[in-house]
Amino acid sequence: MTASARSTTGRRSGRTWSRFGGILQRPPKPTRNDIVAGITSGIASIPDGMTSGVIAGVNPVYGLYTVMINTPISALTASTQLMVVNTTSAMILVAADGMGDLQGAERVHAMFGIALVAGLFQFVLGLLGLGTLTKFVSNAVMTGLLTGVAVLIILGQLWDFFGYSGSGSNKVEKTADLIEHFGQVDRATTLIGVVALALMFGLGLTRLSRFNLLIALICVTVVAWIVDKPSVTLVESLGDIPRSLPQFRLPNLGSAISMIGAGVAVGVVGLLQAAGVAQRYPNPDGKEPDDSQDFMAQGMGNIAGSFFSAMPGGGSISGTALGASAGAETRWAAFFMAPVVIVSVLAFASFLQMIPMAGLAAMLIYSSSLSIKFPLIQGVQNTNLRSFAAMILTFLMTLFVPLQTAILIGVIFAGVLFIYKSSTDIRLVRIEVEQGQYVEAPAPTHLASDQTVVLDVYGSLFYAGARTLAGQLPKIGSAKRAIVILRLRSLGDVGSTLVGVLNKYSTDLARNGGLLMVTGVDPDIKRRMLAANQLNVIGPSHIFESTNIRHQSTDAAVAEAEKWRALMTQEHQQSS
């Protein structure tokens, strides 16, 4: 093995151990606010987890097992300290679609198989340090996605909030159906929801703000118990909460293999949501989150959960928003959710079943509304038109199409706009020396005879960008013996399209006795161009390599141009 290979292997090994070191770091001590946030989030996660089971078509208790197993493991190992890893509606919907028409035990085994595949996929991506892949999702797309998810969560709670049941294939249609038949809402349920929401917002402005969600939830539960209206839907409507803990069981390998596609899709959705959580909820200690470590943390939680009958989980935007609004300060807030759910299931199952769904709906509406960051939206709007368009498109797609499809459409649209903008955002300037300093001036539109012009270019020169440059280069016309020196110092690579543009311009200059010189070219790029026979037209001697001294290669080209012009002048005079 060469020294370079050993060095590269050593760096990779060092990065891998660094990730493990980050995972094994000793967490800070929990605070009182963490306990309160853990209790509040833990209680709220019970109906949420049960609902996930109902959506997936399996026993609701499997959603509770996710909080008991996945959530604490991920909480202690994730780089994003406040992130709550739990079942999310987007992930469960993707999983349900992947399981198709499977029923009974086959569907249950498929669910655990999806959790195992998603976990392995997430862990391997993190181990390989591929968390940077989330950087390809632009801030505009992520803002549109997170805003859309928050709106979806709010819309998804309206039926429970108002005590209404109608028709609709998605949350937008269900909301439209609710508005159309608003006279049919249950008044008692609506009153409980409004009181809960008012308490949350009202207490949030007082010294009891750290306890506002928990106080509101207890109050409306007591009210629902006193009123005892049969029309008020309680948590028990989702199914009985069994007094039992998850048991160890091996996932069915055949089911896992058959669910590889669905597992990868679920894993991707979880990772993207976690990346959104990392952007939206920075670490309290100011430490920059490591996306790869977050990948591994979610992966370990899902792998472990698949052995304990848990559903797949990922970075939960609503869960994190709920914890943050309840006062979470460290990763212990998410960790405490597990014992709260365990104790609640074992000791207070009958009481938990009495919580009104309208109160929980109000809690999710409250936390989701706080997660809509209008300053971020305005910031994207004020940036440029393409970013704003990407944000709006992603937001609308999130409301009407599956989440993974919305993300893909947003990324592709943002990429197309970026490529278009990059191909047209080319600026050519002239470099002149005034009093020993290099000064930029507008590039000439036409060349003059016996003129030397030094040009610098800004922007990407790949594909269409190279052709845009061709249209901006000074017109040669009837200019004789003109010399153009083009600086490409900032260019990281040279594509075949740019080579074709330069060769044609060099040929046109030479036809009138002129010359093209290119400076600031990276030595490796020049060697590759020589090996590919791309310098036969311009000539290797007219390509000047970059150095660690700015403008040195350009100065050398200017000196060479003066010698060449003197020689051409002498030959012209002799021929005359």
TORMISE-366566 format. One record per residue (C-alpha): residue in three letters; x, y, z. Coordinates in steps of 0.001 Angstrom, whole numbers, padded with zeros to 6 digits. Layout:
REM TORMISE-366566
<rec "ALA" <X Y Z>>
...
REM end
This chain:
REM TORMISE-366566
<rec "MET" <000000 000000 000000>>
<rec "THR" <001348 003435 -000917>>
<rec "ALA" <001901 006164 001658>>
<rec "SER" <-000889 008166 000069>>
<rec "ALA" <-003292 005228 000298>>
<rec "ARG" <-002323 004573 003910>>
<rec "SER" <-002846 008261 004687>>
<rec "THR" <-006279 008241 003044>>
<rec "THR" <-007264 005055 004862>>
<rec "GLY" <-006055 006547 008128>>
<rec "ARG" <-008120 009699 007608>>
<rec "ARG" <-011254 007668 006855>>
<rec "SER" <-010663 005475 009893>>
<rec "GLY" <-010110 008582 011999>>
<rec "ARG" <-013375 010122 010814>>
<rec "THR" <-015247 006875 011572>>
<rec "TRP" <-013826 006670 015091>>
<rec "SER" <-014574 010361 015532>>
<rec "ARG" <-018242 009649 014830>>
<rec "PHE" <-018238 006832 017351>>
<rec "GLY" <-016515 009160 019796>>
<rec "GLY" <-019262 011737 019277>>
<rec "ILE" <-021876 009061 019923>>
<rec "LEU" <-020172 007891 023096>>
<rec "GLN" <-019734 011369 024579>>
<rec "ARG" <-021070 011795 028098>>
<rec "PRO" <-024323 013768 027935>>
<rec "PRO" <-024871 016823 030171>>
<rec "LYS" <-026880 016583 033364>>
<rec "PRO" <-030653 016785 032951>>
<rec "THR" <-032507 019857 034128>>
<rec "ARG" <-035927 020343 035692>>
<rec "ASN" <-037176 021743 032399>>
<rec "ASP" <-036026 018554 030657>>
<rec "ILE" <-038146 016504 033050>>
<rec "VAL" <-041200 018666 032419>>
<rec "ALA" <-040644 018569 028658>>
<rec "GLY" <-040119 014803 028792>>
<rec "ILE" <-043348 014252 030723>>
<rec "THR" <-045330 016519 028396>>
<rec "SER" <-043866 015028 025214>>
<rec "GLY" <-044145 011505 026551>>
<rec "ILE" <-047842 011852 027295>>
<rec "ALA" <-048478 013504 023925>>
<rec "SER" <-046576 010723 022122>>
<rec "ILE" <-048977 008047 023409>>
<rec "PRO" <-051961 008849 021175>>
<rec "ASP" <-049576 009869 018409>>
<rec "GLY" <-047885 006474 018524>>
<rec "MET" <-051206 004668 018677>>
<rec "THR" <-052477 006664 015720>>
<rec "SER" <-049404 005637 013741>>
<rec "GLY" <-050305 002008 014379>>
<rec "VAL" <-053826 002596 013149>>
<rec "ILE" <-052552 004341 009994>>
<rec "ALA" <-050162 001453 009299>>
<rec "GLY" <-052891 -001127 009860>>
<rec "VAL" <-051166 -002855 012794>>
<rec "ASN" <-051706 -003007 016559>>
<rec "PRO" <-051471 000547 017975>>
<rec "VAL" <-049185 -000659 020781>>
<rec "TYR" <-046320 -001017 018276>>
<rec "GLY" <-046242 002762 017950>>
<rec "LEU" <-045791 003060 021731>>
<rec "TYR" <-042911 000592 021589>>
<rec "THR" <-041114 002999 019248>>
<rec "VAL" <-041068 005621 022010>>
<rec "MET" <-039875 003042 024540>>
<rec "ILE" <-036986 001735 022397>>
<rec "ASN" <-036054 003968 019432>>
<rec "THR" <-036503 007350 021081>>
<rec "PRO" <-034107 006972 024063>>
<rec "ILE" <-031363 005280 022014>>
<rec "SER" <-031430 008026 019408>>
<rec "ALA" <-031717 010749 022063>>
<rec "LEU" <-028434 009770 023714>>
<rec "THR" <-026515 009290 020447>>
<rec "ALA" <-027776 012009 018099>>
<rec "SER" <-025724 015106 017372>>
<rec "THR" <-028825 017313 017250>>
<rec "GLN" <-029459 017520 020975>>
<rec "LEU" <-033165 018389 021051>>
<rec "MET" <-034220 016070 018228>>
<rec "VAL" <-037024 013637 019054>>
<rec "VAL" <-036929 010412 017036>>
<rec "ASN" <-040407 008947 016851>>
<rec "THR" <-042961 007679 014389>>
<rec "THR" <-043946 010353 011876>>
<rec "SER" <-047040 010450 009705>>
<rec "ALA" <-044911 010793 006555>>
<rec "MET" <-042790 007719 007350>>
<rec "ILE" <-045767 005600 008350>>
<rec "LEU" <-047691 006539 005221>>
<rec "VAL" <-044697 005494 003077>>
<rec "ALA" <-044400 002245 005052>>
<rec "ALA" <-048117 001515 004700>>
<rec "ASP" <-047883 002049 000953>>
<rec "GLY" <-044910 -000339 000793>>
<rec "MET" <-046786 -003096 002679>>
<rec "GLY" <-049648 -002945 000189>>
<rec "ASP" <-052464 -005412 000862>>
<rec "LEU" <-050605 -007601 003364>>
<rec "GLN" <-052747 -008573 006325>>
<rec "GLY" <-052386 -010136 009763>>
<rec "ALA" <-049032 -011573 010811>>
<rec "GLU" <-047530 -010948 007352>>
<rec "ARG" <-048205 -007233 007681>>
<rec "VAL" <-046738 -007135 011189>>
<rec "HIS" <-043571 -008925 010068>>
<rec "ALA" <-043321 -006572 007075>>
<rec "MET" <-043505 -003550 009401>>
<rec "PHE" <-040629 -004829 011545>>
<rec "GLY" <-038709 -005685 008372>>
<rec "ILE" <-039123 -002122 007136>>
<rec "ALA" <-037814 -000844 010476>>
<rec "LEU" <-034743 -003111 010211>>
<rec "VAL" <-033961 -002149 006598>>
<rec "ALA" <-034483 001557 007318>>
<rec "GLY" <-032192 001325 010340>>
<rec "LEU" <-029411 -000498 008499>>
<rec "PHE" <-029646 001949 005602>>
<rec "GLN" <-029470 004960 007904>>
<rec "PHE" <-026618 003539 009978>>
<rec "VAL" <-024453 002653 006967>>
<rec "LEU" <-024968 006083 005393>>
<rec "GLY" <-023903 007704 008648>>
<rec "LEU" <-020924 005385 009069>>
<rec "LEU" <-019728 006336 005584>>
<rec "GLY" <-020036 010017 006458>>
<rec "LEU" <-022732 010656 003869>>
<rec "GLY" <-024672 013051 006044>>
<rec "THR" <-023453 015776 003713>>
<rec "LEU" <-025963 014483 001153>>
<rec "THR" <-028611 016476 002983>>
<rec "LYS" <-026708 019623 001972>>
<rec "PHE" <-028027 019078 -001561>>
<rec "VAL" <-031466 019932 -000233>>
<rec "SER" <-031395 023724 -000406>>
<rec "ASN" <-032562 025980 002387>>
<rec "ALA" <-035454 027131 000196>>
<rec "VAL" <-036631 023555 -000403>>
<rec "MET" <-036203 022649 003277>>
<rec "THR" <-038117 025760 004383>>
<rec "GLY" <-040973 024900 002031>>
<rec "LEU" <-040905 021288 003220>>
<rec "LEU" <-040919 022081 006943>>
<rec "THR" <-043608 024707 006535>>
<rec "GLY" <-045712 022289 004512>>
<rec "VAL" <-045273 019506 007086>>
<rec "ALA" <-046303 021892 009879>>
<rec "VAL" <-049418 022923 007939>>
<rec "LEU" <-050216 019265 007225>>
<rec "ILE" <-049973 018444 010927>>
<rec "ILE" <-052333 021320 011752>>
<rec "LEU" <-054800 020296 009050>>
<rec "GLY" <-054575 016691 010171>>
<rec "GLN" <-055730 017627 013685>>
<rec "LEU" <-058773 019701 012721>>
<rec "TRP" <-061249 016804 012677>>
<rec "ASP" <-060262 015770 016206>>
<rec "PHE" <-060202 019412 017315>>
<rec "PHE" <-063782 020039 016149>>
<rec "GLY" <-065164 016548 016654>>
<rec "TYR" <-066035 016065 013001>>
<rec "SER" <-065813 013051 010696>>
<rec "GLY" <-066396 013312 006971>>
<rec "SER" <-064692 012327 003730>>
<rec "GLY" <-061508 013195 001854>>
<rec "SER" <-058476 011387 000429>>
<rec "ASN" <-055910 013786 001887>>
<rec "LYS" <-055681 016388 004633>>
<rec "VAL" <-056462 019293 002300>>
<rec "GLU" <-059644 017630 001027>>
<rec "LYS" <-060622 016700 004582>>
<rec "THR" <-060179 020321 005659>>
<rec "ALA" <-062293 021510 002739>>
<rec "ASP" <-064970 018993 003721>>
<rec "LEU" <-064858 020280 007312>>
<rec "ILE" <-065308 023890 006173>>
<rec "GLU" <-068194 022900 003908>>
<rec "HIS" <-069982 021087 006757>>
<rec "PHE" <-068818 023256 009630>>
<rec "GLY" <-072314 023332 011068>>
<rec "GLN" <-071968 019635 011870>>
<rec "VAL" <-069010 019985 014267>>
<rec "ASP" <-069482 018763 017837>>
<rec "ARG" <-069836 021745 020159>>
<rec "ALA" <-068565 020023 023292>>
<rec "THR" <-065457 018747 021500>>
<rec "THR" <-064838 022147 019911>>
<rec "LEU" <-065149 023836 023303>>
<rec "ILE" <-062544 021491 024796>>
<rec "GLY" <-060186 022125 021881>>
<rec "VAL" <-060592 025899 022040>>
<rec "VAL" <-060092 025954 025821>>
<rec "ALA" <-056969 023789 025510>>
<rec "LEU" <-055513 025991 022777>>
<rec "ALA" <-056336 029184 024675>>
<rec "LEU" <-054672 027824 027830>>
<rec "MET" <-051548 026858 025909>>
<rec "PHE" <-051132 030249 024292>>
<rec "GLY" <-052242 032167 027384>>
<rec "LEU" <-050051 030309 029882>>
<rec "GLY" <-047200 030535 027388>>
<rec "LEU" <-047068 034267 028126>>
<rec "THR" <-046800 033811 031903>>
<rec "ARG" <-044280 032445 034380>>
<rec "LEU" <-045949 029055 033931>>
<rec "SER" <-044894 028908 030281>>
<rec "ARG" <-042681 025869 030955>>
<rec "PHE" <-045722 023946 032160>>
<rec "ASN" <-048380 025401 029857>>
<rec "LEU" <-048912 022273 027762>>
<rec "LEU" <-049049 019896 030699>>
<rec "ILE" <-051433 022138 032680>>
<rec "ALA" <-053720 022588 029672>>
<rec "LEU" <-053798 018851 029022>>
<rec "ILE" <-054695 018018 032635>>
<rec "CYS" <-057383 020716 032736>>
<rec "VAL" <-059204 019593 029602>>
<rec "THR" <-058990 015948 030691>>
<rec "VAL" <-060707 016825 033967>>
<rec "VAL" <-063292 018883 032069>>
<rec "ALA" <-063985 016012 029688>>
<rec "TRP" <-064405 013643 032652>>
<rec "ILE" <-066840 016027 034376>>
<rec "VAL" <-068867 016778 031258>>
<rec "ASP" <-068906 013095 030261>>
<rec "LYS" <-070353 013748 026826>>
<rec "PRO" <-070495 010628 024629>>
<rec "SER" <-069740 012813 021601>>
<rec "VAL" <-066318 013788 023006>>
<rec "THR" <-063797 011334 021558>>
<rec "LEU" <-061145 010060 023970>>
<rec "VAL" <-057804 008322 023433>>
<rec "GLU" <-059501 005001 024188>>
<rec "SER" <-061182 005266 020776>>
<rec "LEU" <-057857 004296 019198>>
<rec "GLY" <-057803 000979 021021>>
<rec "ASP" <-056934 -000424 024415>>
<rec "ILE" <-053542 000489 025866>>
<rec "PRO" <-052131 -002855 027125>>
<rec "ARG" <-050192 -002968 030386>>
<rec "SER" <-047122 -004664 028878>>
<rec "LEU" <-043570 -003958 027764>>
<rec "PRO" <-042065 -004940 024386>>
<rec "GLN" <-040574 -008425 024203>>
<rec "PHE" <-037430 -009397 022294>>
<rec "ARG" <-038182 -011111 018981>>
<rec "LEU" <-036078 -011639 015872>>
<rec "PRO" <-037300 -009829 012745>>
<rec "ASN" <-038362 -012078 009884>>
<rec "LEU" <-035439 -012020 007428>>
<rec "GLY" <-037627 -012905 004441>>
<rec "SER" <-039988 -010028 005212>>
<rec "ALA" <-037046 -007656 005576>>
<rec "ILE" <-035665 -008673 002177>>
<rec "SER" <-039048 -008230 000507>>
<rec "MET" <-039388 -004769 002082>>
<rec "ILE" <-035974 -003396 001023>>
<rec "GLY" <-037468 -000778 -001290>>
<rec "ALA" <-040013 000392 001263>>
<rec "GLY" <-037397 000362 004032>>
<rec "VAL" <-034991 002542 002073>>
<rec "ALA" <-037796 004986 001197>>
<rec "VAL" <-038854 005190 004852>>
<rec "GLY" <-035225 005686 005892>>
<rec "VAL" <-034735 008518 003410>>
<rec "VAL" <-037865 010342 004596>>
<rec "GLY" <-036712 010016 008212>>
<rec "LEU" <-033241 011349 007408>>
<rec "LEU" <-034586 014339 005516>>
<rec "GLN" <-036985 015182 008315>>
<rec "ALA" <-034100 014895 010789>>
<rec "ALA" <-032033 017261 008644>>
<rec "GLY" <-034944 019691 008806>>
<rec "VAL" <-035046 019340 012590>>
<rec "ALA" <-031304 020089 012755>>
<rec "GLN" <-031835 023263 010733>>
<rec "ARG" <-034894 024393 012637>>
<rec "TYR" <-033703 023604 016184>>
<rec "PRO" <-029984 024398 016667>>
<rec "ASN" <-028107 022922 019615>>
<rec "PRO" <-028428 025004 022809>>
<rec "ASP" <-024662 024824 023423>>
<rec "GLY" <-023956 026254 019969>>
<rec "LYS" <-022254 023089 018697>>
<rec "GLU" <-022755 022465 014994>>
<rec "PRO" <-024761 019249 014467>>
<rec "ASP" <-023207 016360 012545>>
<rec "ASP" <-025701 014968 010026>>
<rec "SER" <-023767 011698 009721>>
<rec "GLN" <-023954 011129 013472>>
<rec "ASP" <-027688 011860 013345>>
<rec "PHE" <-027950 009250 010573>>
<rec "MET" <-026232 006664 012765>>
<rec "ALA" <-028329 007554 015803>>
<rec "GLN" <-031596 007039 013932>>
<rec "GLY" <-030236 003849 012407>>
<rec "MET" <-029309 002374 015778>>
<rec "GLY" <-032734 003240 017166>>
<rec "ASN" <-034544 001554 014268>>
<rec "ILE" <-032309 -001534 014296>>
<rec "ALA" <-032876 -002005 018020>>
<rec "GLY" <-036584 -001260 017671>>
<rec "SER" <-037028 -003926 014988>>
<rec "PHE" <-036010 -006545 017606>>
<rec "PHE" <-038621 -005260 020062>>
<rec "SER" <-041726 -004999 017854>>
<rec "ALA" <-041327 -001247 017277>>
<rec "MET" <-042390 000705 014229>>
<rec "PRO" <-039787 002706 012255>>
<rec "GLY" <-038970 006171 013574>>
<rec "GLY" <-037115 009229 012379>>
<rec "GLY" <-036520 012854 013189>>
<rec "SER" <-039932 014157 014213>>
<rec "ILE" <-040541 017817 013462>>
<rec "SER" <-043747 017976 015506>>
<rec "GLY" <-042241 015970 018382>>
<rec "THR" <-039175 018195 018531>>
<rec "ALA" <-041332 021314 018299>>
<rec "LEU" <-043469 020036 021163>>
<rec "GLY" <-040421 019311 023336>>
<rec "ALA" <-038830 022658 022565>>
<rec "SER" <-042029 024555 023341>>
<rec "ALA" <-042316 022597 026614>>
<rec "GLY" <-038859 023843 027679>>
<rec "ALA" <-036430 021081 026596>>
<rec "GLU" <-032810 022110 027209>>
<rec "THR" <-030773 018925 026627>>
<rec "ARG" <-031088 015506 024989>>
<rec "TRP" <-032457 014126 028270>>
<rec "ALA" <-035864 015639 027477>>
<rec "ALA" <-036339 013156 024621>>
<rec "PHE" <-034827 010341 026700>>
<rec "PHE" <-037356 010890 029509>>
<rec "MET" <-040203 010278 027065>>
<rec "ALA" <-039516 006528 027263>>
<rec "PRO" <-039930 006073 031047>>
<rec "VAL" <-042992 008355 030940>>
<rec "VAL" <-044617 006111 028329>>
<rec "ILE" <-043534 002945 030185>>
<rec "VAL" <-044908 004164 033526>>
<rec "SER" <-048025 005530 031858>>
<rec "VAL" <-048725 002255 030087>>
<rec "LEU" <-048091 000128 033190>>
<rec "ALA" <-049751 002315 035825>>
<rec "PHE" <-052064 004851 034236>>
<rec "ALA" <-053415 003189 031116>>
<rec "SER" <-057010 003747 032200>>
<rec "PHE" <-056393 007467 032898>>
<rec "LEU" <-054504 007980 029615>>
<rec "GLN" <-057451 006555 027747>>
<rec "MET" <-059583 009394 029172>>
<rec "ILE" <-057519 012170 027515>>
<rec "PRO" <-059745 013951 024969>>
<rec "MET" <-058446 013796 021432>>
<rec "ALA" <-059383 017468 021039>>
<rec "GLY" <-056870 018396 023753>>
<rec "LEU" <-054091 016453 022039>>
<rec "ALA" <-055083 017959 018708>>
<rec "ALA" <-054792 021407 020283>>
<rec "MET" <-051335 020506 021572>>
<rec "LEU" <-050113 019452 018135>>
<rec "ILE" <-051696 022525 016520>>
<rec "TYR" <-049951 024731 019090>>
<rec "SER" <-046497 023179 018632>>
<rec "SER" <-046797 023021 014838>>
<rec "SER" <-047842 026670 014609>>
<rec "LEU" <-044720 027622 016569>>
<rec "SER" <-042566 025633 014147>>
<rec "ILE" <-043656 027825 011202>>
<rec "LYS" <-040833 030369 011074>>
<rec "PHE" <-042088 033421 009194>>
<rec "PRO" <-038700 035236 009368>>
<rec "LEU" <-037113 032279 007536>>
<rec "ILE" <-039876 032330 004931>>
<rec "GLN" <-039420 036057 004437>>
<rec "GLY" <-035666 035585 004222>>
<rec "VAL" <-036047 033104 001367>>
<rec "GLN" <-038558 035407 -000325>>
<rec "ASN" <-036113 038309 -000192>>
<rec "THR" <-033169 036261 -001471>>
<rec "ASN" <-034092 035778 -005129>>
<rec "LEU" <-036990 034678 -007299>>
<rec "ARG" <-035735 031138 -007958>>
<rec "SER" <-035325 030369 -004239>>
<rec "PHE" <-038805 031724 -003534>>
<rec "ALA" <-040261 029675 -006390>>
<rec "ALA" <-038541 026502 -005112>>
<rec "MET" <-039911 027116 -001623>>
<rec "ILE" <-043474 027700 -002832>>
<rec "LEU" <-043409 024668 -005144>>
<rec "THR" <-042106 022374 -002386>>
<rec "PHE" <-044703 023734 000038>>
<rec "LEU" <-047572 023086 -002388>>
<rec "MET" <-046269 019641 -003332>>
<rec "THR" <-046029 018727 000354>>
<rec "LEU" <-049732 019411 000721>>
<rec "PHE" <-050906 017374 -002258>>
<rec "VAL" <-048392 014591 -003019>>
<rec "PRO" <-046441 012051 -000928>>
<rec "LEU" <-043668 013656 001092>>
<rec "GLN" <-040766 011885 -000634>>
<rec "THR" <-042173 012946 -004006>>
<rec "ALA" <-042521 016548 -002849>>
<rec "ILE" <-038896 016598 -001711>>
<rec "LEU" <-037718 015100 -004994>>
<rec "ILE" <-039717 017611 -007048>>
<rec "GLY" <-038412 020503 -004945>>
<rec "VAL" <-034789 019380 -005257>>
<rec "ILE" <-035075 018837 -009025>>
<rec "PHE" <-036806 022185 -009542>>
<rec "ALA" <-034211 024012 -007432>>
<rec "GLY" <-031440 022220 -009321>>
<rec "VAL" <-032864 023163 -012714>>
<rec "LEU" <-033179 026800 -011647>>
<rec "PHE" <-029629 026744 -010300>>
<rec "ILE" <-028249 025292 -013530>>
<rec "TYR" <-030147 027853 -015583>>
<rec "LYS" <-028979 030733 -013414>>
<rec "SER" <-025394 029464 -013381>>
<rec "SER" <-025373 029168 -017155>>
<rec "THR" <-026489 032761 -017627>>
<rec "ASP" <-024720 034408 -014684>>
<rec "ILE" <-021426 034857 -016531>>
<rec "ARG" <-019578 038157 -016212>>
<rec "LEU" <-016566 039125 -018284>>
<rec "VAL" <-014334 042007 -017158>>
<rec "ARG" <-011175 043603 -018457>>
<rec "ILE" <-008081 043723 -016248>>
<rec "GLU" <-005909 046847 -016528>>
<rec "VAL" <-002831 047961 -014607>>
<rec "GLU" <-003067 051443 -013086>>
<rec "GLN" <-000288 052732 -010845>>
<rec "GLY" <000944 049203 -010207>>
<rec "GLN" <-002498 047868 -009266>>
<rec "TYR" <-004852 045597 -011154>>
<rec "VAL" <-008169 047321 -011845>>
<rec "GLU" <-011346 045822 -013305>>
<rec "ALA" <-013076 047614 -016170>>
<rec "PRO" <-015921 046730 -018541>>
<rec "ALA" <-014871 044213 -021160>>
<rec "PRO" <-014722 045607 -024723>>
<rec "THR" <-017397 044466 -027129>>
<rec "HIS" <-014977 044548 -030110>>
<rec "LEU" <-011232 044103 -030498>>
<rec "ALA" <-008913 046621 -032148>>
<rec "SER" <-005903 045850 -034313>>
<rec "ASP" <-002563 045427 -032517>>
<rec "GLN" <-004361 045385 -029152>>
<rec "THR" <-003677 043203 -026093>>
<rec "VAL" <-006671 042608 -023834>>
<rec "VAL" <-006574 040801 -020485>>
<rec "LEU" <-009960 039374 -019520>>
<rec "ASP" <-011205 037743 -016331>>
<rec "VAL" <-014394 035686 -016104>>
<rec "TYR" <-016801 035145 -013213>>
<rec "GLY" <-019275 032276 -013035>>
<rec "SER" <-019549 028605 -013898>>
<rec "LEU" <-018234 027690 -017337>>
<rec "PHE" <-019739 024222 -017592>>
<rec "TYR" <-022194 023307 -020350>>
<rec "ALA" <-024410 026295 -021186>>
<rec "GLY" <-022152 028610 -019176>>
<rec "ALA" <-019343 028040 -021697>>
<rec "ARG" <-021653 028945 -024549>>
<rec "THR" <-022747 032073 -022672>>
<rec "LEU" <-019061 033021 -022431>>
<rec "ALA" <-018690 032543 -026175>>
<rec "GLY" <-021360 035181 -026738>>
<rec "GLN" <-019623 037658 -024391>>
<rec "LEU" <-016089 037395 -025779>>
<rec "PRO" <-015103 040527 -027727>>
<rec "LYS" <-015958 040361 -031420>>
<rec "ILE" <-012887 040015 -033612>>
<rec "GLY" <-014285 041563 -036767>>
<rec "SER" <-011484 042989 -038933>>
<rec "ALA" <-009030 043443 -036031>>
<rec "LYS" <-005503 042330 -036993>>
<rec "ARG" <-002860 040845 -034677>>
<rec "ALA" <-005096 041191 -031582>>
<rec "ILE" <-004040 039270 -028480>>
<rec "VAL" <-006571 038086 -025884>>
<rec "ILE" <-005358 036814 -022507>>
<rec "LEU" <-008132 034973 -020646>>
<rec "ARG" <-007722 034304 -016909>>
<rec "LEU" <-009271 031050 -015637>>
<rec "ARG" <-007674 030880 -012209>>
<rec "SER" <-010937 030225 -010345>>
<rec "LEU" <-011906 027364 -012660>>
<rec "GLY" <-011747 023999 -010916>>
<rec "ASP" <-012052 021964 -014118>>
<rec "VAL" <-012372 022398 -017865>>
<rec "GLY" <-015154 020628 -019728>>
<rec "SER" <-015197 019690 -023403>>
<rec "THR" <-017762 022433 -024167>>
<rec "LEU" <-015407 025124 -022867>>
<rec "VAL" <-012484 023586 -024752>>
<rec "GLY" <-014519 023805 -027941>>
<rec "VAL" <-015349 027478 -027289>>
<rec "LEU" <-011703 028357 -026631>>
<rec "ASN" <-010440 026443 -029673>>
<rec "LYS" <-012900 028194 -031973>>
<rec "TYR" <-012036 031636 -030592>>
<rec "SER" <-008325 030848 -030935>>
<rec "THR" <-008854 029763 -034551>>
<rec "ASP" <-010798 032940 -035366>>
<rec "LEU" <-008054 035110 -033812>>
<rec "ALA" <-005318 033243 -035670>>
<rec "ARG" <-007172 033753 -038950>>
<rec "ASN" <-006519 037515 -038535>>
<rec "GLY" <-002988 037040 -037241>>
<rec "GLY" <-004115 037212 -033585>>
<rec "LEU" <-003478 035002 -030585>>
<rec "LEU" <-005342 033546 -027576>>
<rec "MET" <-003547 032892 -024286>>
<rec "VAL" <-005085 031247 -021224>>
<rec "THR" <-003649 031819 -017757>>
<rec "GLY" <-004215 030560 -014219>>
<rec "VAL" <-004819 026976 -015368>>
<rec "ASP" <-004320 024313 -012718>>
<rec "PRO" <-001285 022104 -013617>>
<rec "ASP" <-003344 018906 -013296>>
<rec "ILE" <-005974 020308 -015645>>
<rec "LYS" <-003323 021232 -018198>>
<rec "ARG" <-001849 017726 -018046>>
<rec "ARG" <-005265 016180 -018629>>
<rec "MET" <-005901 018532 -021543>>
<rec "LEU" <-002549 017555 -023062>>
<rec "ALA" <-003307 013858 -022627>>
<rec "ALA" <-006689 014360 -024331>>
<rec "ASN" <-005107 016304 -027233>>
<rec "GLN" <-007237 019343 -026383>>
<rec "LEU" <-004429 021890 -026727>>
<rec "ASN" <-003524 021297 -030365>>
<rec "VAL" <-005317 024476 -031496>>
<rec "ILE" <-004336 026922 -028731>>
<rec "GLY" <-000893 025366 -028243>>
<rec "PRO" <000631 024150 -024943>>
<rec "SER" <003009 027127 -024799>>
<rec "HIS" <000049 029490 -024693>>
<rec "ILE" <-001472 027819 -021596>>
<rec "PHE" <000095 029293 -018450>>
<rec "GLU" <-000161 027303 -015229>>
<rec "SER" <-001312 028915 -011998>>
<rec "THR" <001104 029472 -009124>>
<rec "ASN" <000722 030439 -005480>>
<rec "ILE" <001410 034055 -006469>>
<rec "ARG" <-001613 035856 -007821>>
<rec "HIS" <-001359 037254 -011375>>
<rec "GLN" <002089 035685 -011851>>
<rec "SER" <000922 033535 -014759>>
<rec "THR" <-000935 036514 -016262>>
<rec "ASP" <002158 038711 -015986>>
<rec "ALA" <004130 035981 -017735>>
<rec "ALA" <001517 035839 -020505>>
<rec "VAL" <001611 039641 -020935>>
<rec "ALA" <005414 039547 -021254>>
<rec "GLU" <005173 036703 -023758>>
<rec "ALA" <002520 038624 -025694>>
<rec "GLU" <004824 041665 -025987>>
<rec "LYS" <007623 039463 -027361>>
<rec "TRP" <005242 037809 -029789>>
<rec "ARG" <003869 041183 -030940>>
<rec "ALA" <007376 042574 -031455>>
<rec "LEU" <008229 039538 -033550>>
<rec "MET" <005007 039856 -035573>>
<rec "THR" <005661 043589 -036120>>
<rec "GLN" <009178 042879 -037302>>
<rec "GLU" <007981 040201 -039726>>
<rec "HIS" <005246 042525 -040981>>
<rec "GLN" <007751 045310 -041611>>
<rec "GLN" <010107 042977 -043436>>
<rec "SER" <007327 041684 -045626>>
<rec "SER" <006317 045242 -046470>>
REM end
